[in-house]
Amino acid sequence: MARVLVGVKRVIDYAVKIRVKPDKTGVVTDGVKHSMNPFDEIAVEEAVRMKEKKLASEIIAVSCGPTQAQDVIRTALAMGVDKGIHVEVSGAEYETLQPIHVSKILAKLTEKEKADMIIVGKQAIDDDSNQTAQMTAAALDWPQATFASKIENGDKEITVTREVDGGLETIKCKLPAVISADLRLNEPRYATLPNIMKAKKKPITKMTPKDLGVDVSPRITVVSVEDPPVRQAGAILPDVDALVGKLKEGGHI
């Protein structure tokens, strides 16, 4: 049975209206509701279902971030994950933490925990990078099955249905492997109150990137964060002739 490592990221809640800081260095996070990245919830659910089917022996949730990142680890534990690892990154280091850093951390933890499978969300809803799964697979030299909408476990291999631009693609890959979860893979469960209480007793190990030998120096510089341009107001035209005339003028409607 596989030991599964699941990546969980703390992001601004999807229902919150994002506000850019006045100095345009980033977005406002203080006093803003955060939650687990929705695609990571799907990854956690898939891992828990594997354990329920006796296909996984243990599930370990990993989150990189400040102290508050433990909140999303606790959510994962309440959903059925066995233990958590909090890789503490805070302050300026967290502001510039990138998928390349997270993938190296996941790769080191995979070797340390002797995991056979990594499942992460296909992307985080804050930076939309869609890079961590691919970079982790490269760091470990493992096969990757990204954008998974269906996973079927076989003997030392998995069959994954992927959502691609042209429709659905089915691939087989040998284990160990890295999988990234797409939207239609499953419907994540809600953590029940008894499981939330049980999660408080489950272990969370704290460490730093330095403990794992990972350098989190920034590789990029954020030049500016801007609000999207405001859409111009529309106009109501009396008839089709007026519409055609307006289009001929090349004006905005």
Disulfide bonds with the S-S distance in Angstrom:
none
